[in-house]
Each structure stands twice: as C-alpha cells, then as structure tokens.
Amino acid sequence: MEVNIRKKVVFENEKRQGDDPVNHPSHYTRGNIECIDALTACTADMVGWRATLTWQVIKYMWRWPWKGNEVRDLEKAQFYLERLIKNVKAEEEMDVRHDIRAAGLILGVGELSRELVDNMTSVK
C-alpha cells in the first residue's frame, strides 16, 4: 500500500512540475540537484571501470525510492558495488605483489619466486 501511495505522489509531482522524462526525469532530481550533475562531480577524477562502476552504484542508490521497483534498484546498486570491490581488491593484490618483487630486487635477493610471492600475499 505504501509503495502505491508513493508512486501516486511521485506521479502527481511529475505532472505538477511538468516532468521531462527524457531530459530531466523526476526520479533523478532531488531539490535543485540532478543526479547526472552529482555523478559527474563524484567521478571527475576517475577513469575506466572506477568511474563507470562508481557512477552506477550512485545512480541506483540515488533513484531507488522513486523509480518504481525499489528492490530491483537496490540489487543493481549491490551488483555494481560488489564488482567495484572485487576490482579494487584485485588491483591492490597486484600492487602488493609488485611491491614484494621490487623489494626483493632492491635488497639484492634477485627475483623472488612466484611461489614465495603467492604465499606472502595470500596471508590475510
């Protein structure tokens, strides 16, 4: 019942405000801030998958109460967040492995064996 009432309120607000579903959809506007402007500001210093996945997480979190299917939008946000976390963890692991190999070379130990690097980086 609450969802239907909320949808009706959103629909009435859209009609009153002259909602433009293509250029300025109401579910992407809160107060004087449009989601696309907030997303652009949040991801301005990011590139590639970092920007894309961050953009998607924020977009779905922004609109979930007003778009129509709350659970679906929350699940989409979760999907993109989990993917972002997985990518960041993988990148951090690669950085750690690089640092360990570099440390071995600096100390004059030579190239550390792959098995040693794997053992050192698998400890959590």
N, CA, C and O atoms as CSV, one atom per row, in Angstrom:
chain,resi,resn,atom,element,x,y,z
A,1,MET,N,N,0.824,-1.193,0.000
A,1,MET,CA,C,0.000,0.000,0.000
A,1,MET,C,C,0.873,1.263,0.000
A,1,MET,O,O,0.600,2.206,-0.743
A,2,GLU,N,N,1.922,1.279,0.834
A,2,GLU,CA,C,2.797,2.452,0.906
A,2,GLU,C,C,3.459,2.746,-0.442
A,2,GLU,O,O,3.579,3.903,-0.844
A,3,VAL,N,N,3.894,1.672,-1.143
A,3,VAL,CA,C,4.547,1.854,-2.435
A,3,VAL,C,C,3.585,2.487,-3.431
A,3,VAL,O,O,3.972,3.390,-4.172
A,4,ASN,N,N,2.338,2.028,-3.458
A,4,ASN,CA,C,1.352,2.596,-4.381
A,4,ASN,C,C,1.082,4.060,-4.070
A,4,ASN,O,O,0.937,4.872,-4.983
A,5,ILE,N,N,1.015,4.399,-2.800
A,5,ILE,CA,C,0.799,5.794,-2.408
A,5,ILE,C,C,1.996,6.632,-2.838
A,5,ILE,O,O,1.829,7.732,-3.365
A,6,ARG,N,N,3.197,6.116,-2.616
A,6,ARG,CA,C,4.411,6.844,-3.004
A,6,ARG,C,C,4.449,7.051,-4.509
A,6,ARG,O,O,4.778,8.141,-4.977
A,7,LYS,N,N,4.112,6.002,-5.282
A,7,LYS,CA,C,4.096,6.131,-6.736
A,7,LYS,C,C,3.097,7.193,-7.174
A,7,LYS,O,O,3.369,7.980,-8.081
A,8,LYS,N,N,1.940,7.206,-6.521
A,8,LYS,CA,C,0.925,8.195,-6.873
A,8,LYS,C,C,1.415,9.610,-6.560
A,8,LYS,O,O,1.200,10.530,-7.349
A,9,VAL,N,N,2.069,9.785,-5.417
A,9,VAL,CA,C,2.603,11.096,-5.052
A,9,VAL,C,C,3.663,11.529,-6.056
A,9,VAL,O,O,3.668,12.678,-6.499
A,10,VAL,N,N,4.568,10.606,-6.419
A,10,VAL,CA,C,5.605,10.923,-7.400
A,10,VAL,C,C,4.959,11.301,-8.723
A,10,VAL,O,O,5.366,12.276,-9.353
A,11,PHE,N,N,3.953,10.537,-9.152
A,11,PHE,CA,C,3.280,10.820,-10.418
A,11,PHE,C,C,2.619,12.192,-10.378
A,11,PHE,O,O,2.717,12.953,-11.341
A,12,GLU,N,N,1.954,12.511,-9.290
A,12,GLU,CA,C,1.305,13.824,-9.161
A,12,GLU,C,C,2.344,14.952,-9.186
A,12,GLU,O,O,2.119,15.987,-9.813
A,13,ASN,N,N,3.475,14.755,-8.510
A,13,ASN,CA,C,4.549,15.762,-8.531
A,13,ASN,C,C,5.100,15.943,-9.936
A,13,ASN,O,O,5.378,17.066,-10.357
A,14,GLU,N,N,5.262,14.837,-10.668
A,14,GLU,CA,C,5.769,14.923,-12.031
A,14,GLU,C,C,4.813,15.736,-12.905
A,14,GLU,O,O,5.246,16.577,-13.692
A,15,LYS,N,N,3.524,15.480,-12.763
A,15,LYS,CA,C,2.539,16.220,-13.564
A,15,LYS,C,C,2.576,17.705,-13.229
A,15,LYS,O,O,2.502,18.555,-14.117
A,16,ARG,N,N,2.689,18.010,-11.935
A,16,ARG,CA,C,2.710,19.401,-11.488
A,16,ARG,C,C,3.959,20.133,-11.958
A,16,ARG,O,O,3.891,21.299,-12.346
A,17,GLN,N,N,5.101,19.447,-11.923
A,17,GLN,CA,C,6.374,20.069,-12.270
A,17,GLN,C,C,6.655,20.026,-13.765
A,17,GLN,O,O,7.692,20.517,-14.211
A,18,GLY,N,N,5.742,19.441,-14.552
A,18,GLY,CA,C,5.993,19.324,-15.976
A,18,GLY,C,C,7.178,18.415,-16.253
A,18,GLY,O,O,8.074,18.775,-17.016
A,19,ASP,N,N,7.188,17.241,-15.641
A,19,ASP,CA,C,8.309,16.299,-15.750
A,19,ASP,C,C,8.685,16.068,-17.205
A,19,ASP,O,O,7.827,15.865,-18.064
A,20,ASP,N,N,9.974,16.104,-17.459
A,20,ASP,CA,C,10.518,15.784,-18.770
A,20,ASP,C,C,11.222,14.441,-18.620
A,20,ASP,O,O,12.374,14.402,-18.189
A,21,PRO,N,N,10.557,13.337,-18.965
A,21,PRO,CA,C,11.112,12.008,-18.699
A,21,PRO,C,C,12.390,11.683,-19.474
A,21,PRO,O,O,13.078,10.716,-19.143
A,22,VAL,N,N,12.715,12.467,-20.488
A,22,VAL,CA,C,13.932,12.224,-21.256
A,22,VAL,C,C,15.088,13.070,-20.739
A,22,VAL,O,O,16.159,12.542,-20.441
A,23,ASN,N,N,14.880,14.370,-20.631
A,23,ASN,CA,C,15.968,15.281,-20.272
A,23,ASN,C,C,16.105,15.548,-18.781
A,23,ASN,O,O,17.211,15.794,-18.301
A,24,HIS,N,N,15.014,15.505,-18.048
A,24,HIS,CA,C,15.041,15.806,-16.610
A,24,HIS,C,C,14.012,14.949,-15.857
A,24,HIS,O,O,13.054,15.485,-15.300
A,25,PRO,N,N,14.203,13.631,-15.837
A,25,PRO,CA,C,13.232,12.779,-15.140
A,25,PRO,C,C,13.213,13.078,-13.639
A,25,PRO,O,O,14.259,13.280,-13.024
A,26,SER,N,N,12.025,13.102,-13.068
A,26,SER,CA,C,11.884,13.473,-11.651
A,26,SER,C,C,12.601,12.510,-10.714
A,26,SER,O,O,13.060,12.924,-9.650
A,27,HIS,N,N,12.708,11.229,-11.084
A,27,HIS,CA,C,13.381,10.275,-10.193
A,27,HIS,C,C,14.895,10.479,-10.172
A,27,HIS,O,O,15.593,9.824,-9.399
A,28,TYR,N,N,15.408,11.373,-11.006
A,28,TYR,CA,C,16.832,11.716,-10.988
A,28,TYR,C,C,17.072,13.142,-10.481
A,28,TYR,O,O,18.186,13.656,-10.582
A,29,THR,N,N,16.049,13.767,-9.948
A,29,THR,CA,C,16.198,15.135,-9.459
A,29,THR,C,C,15.718,15.216,-8.019
A,29,THR,O,O,14.603,14.799,-7.704
A,30,ARG,N,N,16.553,15.748,-7.156
A,30,ARG,CA,C,16.203,15.974,-5.756
A,30,ARG,C,C,16.562,17.409,-5.437
A,30,ARG,O,O,17.718,17.817,-5.548
A,31,GLY,N,N,15.557,18.167,-5.040
A,31,GLY,CA,C,15.795,19.583,-4.787
A,31,GLY,C,C,16.228,20.238,-6.080
A,31,GLY,O,O,15.548,20.112,-7.099
A,32,ASN,N,N,17.331,20.926,-6.053
A,32,ASN,CA,C,17.867,21.572,-7.254
A,32,ASN,C,C,19.014,20.787,-7.878
A,32,ASN,O,O,19.705,21.293,-8.762
A,33,ILE,N,N,19.217,19.561,-7.426
A,33,ILE,CA,C,20.359,18.769,-7.885
A,33,ILE,C,C,19.874,17.624,-8.765
A,33,ILE,O,O,19.016,16.834,-8.371
A,34,GLU,N,N,20.441,17.554,-9.962
A,34,GLU,CA,C,20.164,16.413,-10.831
A,34,GLU,C,C,21.253,15.375,-10.629
A,34,GLU,O,O,22.427,15.705,-10.456
A,35,CYS,N,N,20.851,14.141,-10.655
A,35,CYS,CA,C,21.769,13.027,-10.428
A,35,CYS,C,C,22.974,13.099,-11.365
A,35,CYS,O,O,24.104,12.864,-10.935
A,36,ILE,N,N,22.750,13.417,-12.629
A,36,ILE,CA,C,23.855,13.432,-13.593
A,36,ILE,C,C,24.926,14.456,-13.208
A,36,ILE,O,O,26.115,14.238,-13.444
A,37,ASP,N,N,24.499,15.567,-12.616
A,37,ASP,CA,C,25.469,16.574,-12.173
A,37,ASP,C,C,26.266,16.080,-10.972
A,37,ASP,O,O,27.477,16.286,-10.887
A,38,ALA,N,N,25.572,15.427,-10.047
A,38,ALA,CA,C,26.256,14.861,-8.881
A,38,ALA,C,C,27.220,13.755,-9.301
A,38,ALA,O,O,28.335,13.667,-8.787
A,39,LEU,N,N,26.789,12.915,-10.234
A,39,LEU,CA,C,27.642,11.828,-10.719
A,39,LEU,C,C,28.893,12.358,-11.417
A,39,LEU,O,O,29.994,11.843,-11.225
A,40,THR,N,N,28.703,13.379,-12.216
A,40,THR,CA,C,29.835,13.978,-12.915
A,40,THR,C,C,30.857,14.523,-11.921
A,40,THR,O,O,32.062,14.344,-12.098
A,41,ALA,N,N,30.370,15.186,-10.881
A,41,ALA,CA,C,31.271,15.731,-9.861
A,41,ALA,C,C,31.970,14.608,-9.089
A,41,ALA,O,O,33.166,14.699,-8.812
A,42,CYS,N,N,31.230,13.552,-8.740
A,42,CYS,CA,C,31.800,12.455,-7.952
A,42,CYS,C,C,32.863,11.665,-8.693
A,42,CYS,O,O,33.787,11.135,-8.075
A,43,THR,N,N,32.742,11.582,-10.005
A,43,THR,CA,C,33.657,10.736,-10.771
A,43,THR,C,C,34.631,11.538,-11.639
A,43,THR,O,O,35.301,10.973,-12.503
A,44,ALA,N,N,34.708,12.836,-11.415
A,44,ALA,CA,C,35.526,13.709,-12.266
A,44,ALA,C,C,36.995,13.290,-12.325
A,44,ALA,O,O,37.632,13.442,-13.367
A,45,ASP,N,N,37.534,12.773,-11.244
A,45,ASP,CA,C,38.952,12.404,-11.205
A,45,ASP,C,C,39.179,10.910,-11.416
A,45,ASP,O,O,40.286,10.414,-11.205
A,46,MET,N,N,38.143,10.195,-11.828
A,46,MET,CA,C,38.249,8.751,-12.045
A,46,MET,C,C,38.233,8.455,-13.541
A,46,MET,O,O,37.762,9.259,-14.346
A,47,VAL,N,N,38.758,7.284,-13.893
A,47,VAL,CA,C,38.713,6.835,-15.285
A,47,VAL,C,C,38.333,5.359,-15.332
A,47,VAL,O,O,38.391,4.653,-14.325
A,48,GLY,N,N,37.948,4.915,-16.508
A,48,GLY,CA,C,37.688,3.493,-16.736
A,48,GLY,C,C,36.653,2.888,-15.823
A,48,GLY,O,O,35.635,3.505,-15.510
A,49,TRP,N,N,36.936,1.647,-15.391
A,49,TRP,CA,C,35.966,0.913,-14.589
A,49,TRP,C,C,35.695,1.582,-13.248
A,49,TRP,O,O,34.599,1.443,-12.706
A,50,ARG,N,N,36.663,2.301,-12.707
A,50,ARG,CA,C,36.425,3.006,-11.440
A,50,ARG,C,C,35.288,4.016,-11.599
A,50,ARG,O,O,34.370,4.058,-10.780
A,51,ALA,N,N,35.352,4.822,-12.648
A,51,ALA,CA,C,34.314,5.825,-12.894
A,51,ALA,C,C,32.984,5.162,-13.229
A,51,ALA,O,O,31.941,5.544,-12.698
A,52,THR,N,N,33.026,4.173,-14.107
A,52,THR,CA,C,31.792,3.524,-14.557
A,52,THR,C,C,31.060,2.841,-13.411
A,52,THR,O,O,29.859,3.044,-13.234
A,53,LEU,N,N,31.766,2.044,-12.641
A,53,LEU,CA,C,31.109,1.306,-11.557
A,53,LEU,C,C,30.666,2.229,-10.436
A,53,LEU,O,O,29.592,2.028,-9.868
A,54,THR,N,N,31.459,3.229,-10.104
A,54,THR,CA,C,31.060,4.203,-9.081
A,54,THR,C,C,29.806,4.936,-9.531
A,54,THR,O,O,28.870,5.124,-8.754
A,55,TRP,N,N,29.799,5.344,-10.787
A,55,TRP,CA,C,28.644,6.041,-11.380
A,55,TRP,C,C,27.379,5.191,-11.210
A,55,TRP,O,O,26.338,5.693,-10.786
A,56,GLN,N,N,27.482,3.901,-11.546
A,56,GLN,CA,C,26.315,3.023,-11.488
A,56,GLN,C,C,25.811,2.840,-10.049
A,56,GLN,O,O,24.606,2.883,-9.800
A,57,VAL,N,N,26.727,2.638,-9.118
A,57,VAL,CA,C,26.323,2.466,-7.713
A,57,VAL,C,C,25.550,3.691,-7.243
A,57,VAL,O,O,24.464,3.569,-6.676
A,58,ILE,N,N,26.109,4.861,-7.478
A,58,ILE,CA,C,25.467,6.098,-7.012
A,58,ILE,C,C,24.123,6.311,-7.713
A,58,ILE,O,O,23.142,6.705,-7.081
A,59,LYS,N,N,24.086,6.051,-9.014
A,59,LYS,CA,C,22.847,6.250,-9.780
A,59,LYS,C,C,21.699,5.432,-9.193
A,59,LYS,O,O,20.611,5.957,-8.955
A,60,TYR,N,N,21.949,4.145,-8.961
A,60,TYR,CA,C,20.874,3.300,-8.437
A,60,TYR,C,C,20.526,3.652,-6.995
A,60,TYR,O,O,19.360,3.556,-6.612
A,61,MET,N,N,21.491,4.051,-6.195
A,61,MET,CA,C,21.190,4.468,-4.825
A,61,MET,C,C,20.401,5.782,-4.819
A,61,MET,O,O,19.545,5.994,-3.960
A,62,TRP,N,N,20.691,6.643,-5.763
A,62,TRP,CA,C,20.021,7.934,-5.856
A,62,TRP,C,C,18.529,7.757,-6.135
A,62,TRP,O,O,17.690,8.407,-5.511
A,63,ARG,N,N,18.206,6.871,-7.080
A,63,ARG,CA,C,16.838,6.814,-7.592
A,63,ARG,C,C,15.953,5.756,-6.954
A,63,ARG,O,O,14.742,5.784,-7.176
A,64,TRP,N,N,16.490,4.823,-6.172
A,64,TRP,CA,C,15.718,3.655,-5.748
A,64,TRP,C,C,14.378,3.971,-5.085
A,64,TRP,O,O,13.419,3.235,-5.320
A,65,PRO,N,N,14.259,5.010,-4.280
A,65,PRO,CA,C,12.946,5.219,-3.652
A,65,PRO,C,C,11.880,5.768,-4.609
A,65,PRO,O,O,10.693,5.730,-4.285
A,66,TRP,N,N,12.282,6.275,-5.778
A,66,TRP,CA,C,11.329,6.994,-6.630
A,66,TRP,C,C,11.113,6.380,-7.994
A,66,TRP,O,O,10.152,6.750,-8.668
A,67,LYS,N,N,11.948,5.467,-8.433
A,67,LYS,CA,C,11.876,4.948,-9.800
A,67,LYS,C,C,10.704,3.991,-10.000
A,67,LYS,O,O,10.073,4.000,-11.057
A,68,GLY,N,N,10.410,3.173,-9.002
A,68,GLY,CA,C,9.278,2.266,-9.167
A,68,GLY,C,C,9.508,0.877,-8.608
A,68,GLY,O,O,8.601,0.313,-7.995
A,69,ASN,N,N,10.682,0.306,-8.795
A,69,ASN,CA,C,10.958,-1.020,-8.261
A,69,ASN,C,C,12.150,-0.915,-7.316
A,69,ASN,O,O,13.303,-1.053,-7.725
A,70,GLU,N,N,11.846,-0.667,-6.047
A,70,GLU,CA,C,12.880,-0.379,-5.054
A,70,GLU,C,C,13.898,-1.499,-4.909
A,70,GLU,O,O,15.105,-1.257,-4.949
A,71,VAL,N,N,13.412,-2.728,-4.741
A,71,VAL,CA,C,14.318,-3.856,-4.504
A,71,VAL,C,C,15.223,-4.072,-5.712
A,71,VAL,O,O,16.417,-4.324,-5.549
A,72,ARG,N,N,14.678,-3.978,-6.911
A,72,ARG,CA,C,15.493,-4.180,-8.110
A,72,ARG,C,C,16.620,-3.142,-8.189
A,72,ARG,O,O,17.760,-3.489,-8.501
A,73,ASP,N,N,16.307,-1.879,-7.911
A,73,ASP,CA,C,17.344,-0.855,-7.965
A,73,ASP,C,C,18.390,-1.059,-6.877
A,73,ASP,O,O,19.576,-0.834,-7.118
A,74,LEU,N,N,17.978,-1.478,-5.695
A,74,LEU,CA,C,18.946,-1.759,-4.626
A,74,LEU,C,C,19.834,-2.941,-4.998
A,74,LEU,O,O,21.032,-2.936,-4.712
A,75,GLU,N,N,19.250,-3.952,-5.636
A,75,GLU,CA,C,20.048,-5.103,-6.072
A,75,GLU,C,C,21.025,-4.708,-7.182
A,75,GLU,O,O,22.148,-5.210,-7.227
A,76,LYS,N,N,20.606,-3.825,-8.061
A,76,LYS,CA,C,21.520,-3.339,-9.105
A,76,LYS,C,C,22.677,-2.572,-8.476
A,76,LYS,O,O,23.828,-2.749,-8.874
A,77,ALA,N,N,22.380,-1.729,-7.507
A,77,ALA,CA,C,23.440,-0.993,-6.815
A,77,ALA,C,C,24.408,-1.970,-6.151
A,77,ALA,O,O,25.625,-1.791,-6.205
A,78,GLN,N,N,23.853,-2.996,-5.531
A,78,GLN,CA,C,24.683,-4.003,-4.868
A,78,GLN,C,C,25.556,-4.745,-5.887
A,78,GLN,O,O,26.731,-4.997,-5.623
A,79,PHE,N,N,24.998,-5.091,-7.035
A,79,PHE,CA,C,25.747,-5.777,-8.089
A,79,PHE,C,C,26.968,-4.957,-8.501
A,79,PHE,O,O,28.082,-5.476,-8.569
A,80,TYR,N,N,26.744,-3.673,-8.775
A,80,TYR,CA,C,27.848,-2.816,-9.208
A,80,TYR,C,C,28.838,-2.562,-8.074
A,80,TYR,O,O,30.042,-2.476,-8.318
A,81,LEU,N,N,28.354,-2.442,-6.848
A,81,LEU,CA,C,29.249,-2.245,-5.711
A,81,LEU,C,C,30.136,-3.471,-5.501
A,81,LEU,O,O,31.337,-3.339,-5.269
A,82,GLU,N,N,29.548,-4.657,-5.581
A,82,GLU,CA,C,30.338,-5.880,-5.417
A,82,GLU,C,C,31.397,-6.001,-6.516
A,82,GLU,O,O,32.517,-6.442,-6.257
A,83,ARG,N,N,31.046,-5.615,-7.719
A,83,ARG,CA,C,32.008,-5.651,-8.818
A,83,ARG,C,C,33.128,-4.639,-8.593
A,83,ARG,O,O,34.294,-4.929,-8.860
A,84,LEU,N,N,32.777,-3.463,-8.106
A,84,LEU,CA,C,33.768,-2.435,-7.797
A,84,LEU,C,C,34.726,-2.922,-6.711
A,84,LEU,O,O,35.941,-2.774,-6.840
A,85,ILE,N,N,34.191,-3.492,-5.664
A,85,ILE,CA,C,35.013,-4.018,-4.566
A,85,ILE,C,C,35.956,-5.106,-5.082
A,85,ILE,O,O,37.140,-5.116,-4.745
A,86,LYS,N,N,35.432,-6.017,-5.895
A,86,LYS,CA,C,36.251,-7.101,-6.455
A,86,LYS,C,C,37.408,-6.531,-7.282
A,86,LYS,O,O,38.541,-6.997,-7.163
A,87,ASN,N,N,37.134,-5.541,-8.104
A,87,ASN,CA,C,38.178,-4.939,-8.938
A,87,ASN,C,C,39.235,-4.219,-8.103
A,87,ASN,O,O,40.430,-4.325,-8.377
A,88,VAL,N,N,38.788,-3.489,-7.086
A,88,VAL,CA,C,39.740,-2.759,-6.235
A,88,VAL,C,C,40.626,-3.744,-5.473
A,88,VAL,O,O,41.833,-3.534,-5.356
A,89,LYS,N,N,40.024,-4.821,-4.954
A,89,LYS,CA,C,40.818,-5.833,-4.240
A,89,LYS,C,C,41.846,-6.477,-5.164
A,89,LYS,O,O,42.994,-6.687,-4.773
A,90,ALA,N,N,41.436,-6.787,-6.378
A,90,ALA,CA,C,42.362,-7.408,-7.337
A,90,ALA,C,C,43.501,-6.452,-7.664
A,90,ALA,O,O,44.656,-6.865,-7.768
A,91,GLU,N,N,43.176,-5.186,-7.825
A,91,GLU,CA,C,44.205,-4.188,-8.119
A,91,GLU,C,C,45.176,-4.045,-6.941
A,91,GLU,O,O,46.387,-3.950,-7.141
A,92,GLU,N,N,44.644,-4.030,-5.719
A,92,GLU,CA,C,45.500,-3.932,-4.532
A,92,GLU,C,C,46.423,-5.141,-4.422
A,92,GLU,O,O,47.592,-5.007,-4.061
A,93,GLU,N,N,45.895,-6.317,-4.734
A,93,GLU,CA,C,46.708,-7.533,-4.662
A,93,GLU,C,C,47.848,-7.474,-5.677
A,93,GLU,O,O,48.972,-7.878,-5.381
A,94,MET,N,N,47.553,-6.974,-6.866
A,94,MET,CA,C,48.607,-6.835,-7.873
A,94,MET,C,C,49.665,-5.844,-7.407
A,94,MET,O,O,50.856,-6.063,-7.626
A,95,ASP,N,N,49.243,-4.752,-6.766
A,95,ASP,CA,C,50.190,-3.760,-6.255
A,95,ASP,C,C,51.086,-4.365,-5.189
A,95,ASP,O,O,52.291,-4.110,-5.178
A,96,VAL,N,N,50.516,-5.167,-4.286
A,96,VAL,CA,C,51.296,-5.804,-3.219
A,96,VAL,C,C,52.319,-6.749,-3.818
A,96,VAL,O,O,53.474,-6.765,-3.392
A,97,ARG,N,N,51.911,-7.532,-4.797
A,97,ARG,CA,C,52.845,-8.467,-5.427
A,97,ARG,C,C,53.982,-7.709,-6.108
A,97,ARG,O,O,55.142,-8.117,-6.037
A,98,HIS,N,N,53.648,-6.628,-6.754
A,98,HIS,CA,C,54.681,-5.805,-7.414
A,98,HIS,C,C,55.656,-5.253,-6.375
A,98,HIS,O,O,56.870,-5.282,-6.580
A,99,ASP,N,N,55.126,-4.754,-5.266
A,99,ASP,CA,C,55.971,-4.182,-4.213
A,99,ASP,C,C,56.910,-5.235,-3.616
A,99,ASP,O,O,58.071,-4.941,-3.331
A,100,ILE,N,N,56.412,-6.450,-3.428
A,100,ILE,CA,C,57.246,-7.516,-2.859
A,100,ILE,C,C,58.362,-7.883,-3.824
A,100,ILE,O,O,59.511,-8.054,-3.415
A,101,ARG,N,N,58.029,-8.004,-5.102
A,101,ARG,CA,C,59.068,-8.315,-6.101
A,101,ARG,C,C,60.109,-7.198,-6.152
A,101,ARG,O,O,61.309,-7.466,-6.196
A,102,ALA,N,N,59.649,-5.954,-6.145
A,102,ALA,CA,C,60.569,-4.815,-6.202
A,102,ALA,C,C,61.466,-4.796,-4.969
A,102,ALA,O,O,62.660,-4.519,-5.079
A,103,ALA,N,N,60.908,-5.087,-3.808
A,103,ALA,CA,C,61.706,-5.102,-2.575
A,103,ALA,C,C,62.790,-6.168,-2.661
A,103,ALA,O,O,63.913,-5.944,-2.210
A,104,GLY,N,N,62.473,-7.310,-3.227
A,104,GLY,CA,C,63.451,-8.378,-3.381
A,104,GLY,C,C,64.603,-7.963,-4.280
A,104,GLY,O,O,65.758,-8.293,-4.011
A,105,LEU,N,N,64.292,-7.245,-5.339
A,105,LEU,CA,C,65.334,-6.780,-6.259
A,105,LEU,C,C,66.202,-5.712,-5.615
A,105,LEU,O,O,67.419,-5.712,-5.795
A,106,ILE,N,N,65.591,-4.809,-4.870
A,106,ILE,CA,C,66.338,-3.734,-4.207
A,106,ILE,C,C,67.293,-4.307,-3.164
A,106,ILE,O,O,68.406,-3.807,-3.001
A,107,LEU,N,N,66.866,-5.350,-2.462
A,107,LEU,CA,C,67.695,-5.961,-1.429
A,107,LEU,C,C,68.777,-6.860,-2.017
A,107,LEU,O,O,69.601,-7.410,-1.288
A,108,GLY,N,N,68.768,-7.004,-3.334
A,108,GLY,CA,C,69.783,-7.835,-3.970
A,108,GLY,C,C,69.474,-9.311,-3.907
A,108,GLY,O,O,70.346,-10.140,-4.165
A,109,VAL,N,N,68.258,-9.648,-3.572
A,109,VAL,CA,C,67.874,-11.047,-3.462
A,109,VAL,C,C,67.606,-11.630,-4.838
A,109,VAL,O,O,67.583,-12.848,-5.014
A,110,GLY,N,N,67.407,-10.770,-5.791
A,110,GLY,CA,C,67.045,-11.246,-7.130
A,110,GLY,C,C,65.538,-11.403,-7.222
A,110,GLY,O,O,64.812,-11.025,-6.302
A,111,GLU,N,N,65.087,-11.938,-8.288
A,111,GLU,CA,C,63.647,-12.119,-8.490
A,111,GLU,C,C,63.117,-13.147,-7.495
A,111,GLU,O,O,63.589,-14.284,-7.452
A,112,LEU,N,N,62.146,-12.743,-6.708
A,112,LEU,CA,C,61.535,-13.676,-5.766
A,112,LEU,C,C,60.721,-14.709,-6.534
A,112,LEU,O,O,60.131,-14.404,-7.570
A,113,SER,N,N,60.698,-15.896,-6.031
A,113,SER,CA,C,59.942,-16.940,-6.729
A,113,SER,C,C,58.457,-16.643,-6.662
A,113,SER,O,O,57.965,-16.046,-5.704
A,114,ARG,N,N,57.759,-17.068,-7.692
A,114,ARG,CA,C,56.306,-16.867,-7.750
A,114,ARG,C,C,55.634,-17.505,-6.541
A,114,ARG,O,O,54.705,-16.930,-5.975
A,115,GLU,N,N,56.094,-18.685,-6.141
A,115,GLU,CA,C,55.503,-19.377,-5.001
A,115,GLU,C,C,55.675,-18.565,-3.715
A,115,GLU,O,O,54.744,-18.484,-2.914
A,116,LEU,N,N,56.831,-17.971,-3.508
A,116,LEU,CA,C,57.086,-17.164,-2.326
A,116,LEU,C,C,56.184,-15.927,-2.326
A,116,LEU,O,O,55.596,-15.580,-1.302
A,117,VAL,N,N,56.082,-15.270,-3.476
A,117,VAL,CA,C,55.223,-14.089,-3.582
A,117,VAL,C,C,53.782,-14.474,-3.308
A,117,VAL,O,O,53.083,-13.773,-2.577
A,118,ASP,N,N,53.330,-15.579,-3.883
A,118,ASP,CA,C,51.960,-16.016,-3.662
A,118,ASP,C,C,51.700,-16.309,-2.188
A,118,ASP,O,O,50.650,-15.953,-1.653
A,119,ASN,N,N,52.662,-16.960,-1.535
A,119,ASN,CA,C,52.495,-17.268,-0.109
A,119,ASN,C,C,52.462,-16.002,0.728
A,119,ASN,O,O,51.673,-15.901,1.667
A,120,MET,N,N,53.304,-15.043,0.401
A,120,MET,CA,C,53.362,-13.814,1.181
A,120,MET,C,C,52.109,-12.970,1.007
A,120,MET,O,O,51.690,-12.303,1.953
A,121,THR,N,N,51.501,-12.978,-0.169
A,121,THR,CA,C,50.347,-12.137,-0.423
A,121,THR,C,C,49.033,-12.824,-0.102
A,121,THR,O,O,47.995,-12.163,-0.062
A,122,SER,N,N,49.044,-14.118,0.125
A,122,SER,CA,C,47.794,-14.822,0.428
A,122,SER,C,C,47.442,-14.758,1.907
A,122,SER,O,O,46.332,-15.128,2.290
A,123,VAL,N,N,48.355,-14.299,2.739
A,123,VAL,CA,C,48.091,-14.168,4.173
A,123,VAL,C,C,47.192,-12.961,4.375
A,123,VAL,O,O,47.538,-11.847,3.982
A,124,LYS,N,N,46.070,-13.179,4.971
A,124,LYS,CA,C,45.082,-12.094,5.168
A,124,LYS,C,C,44.996,-11.739,6.625
A,124,LYS,O,O,44.227,-10.854,7.000
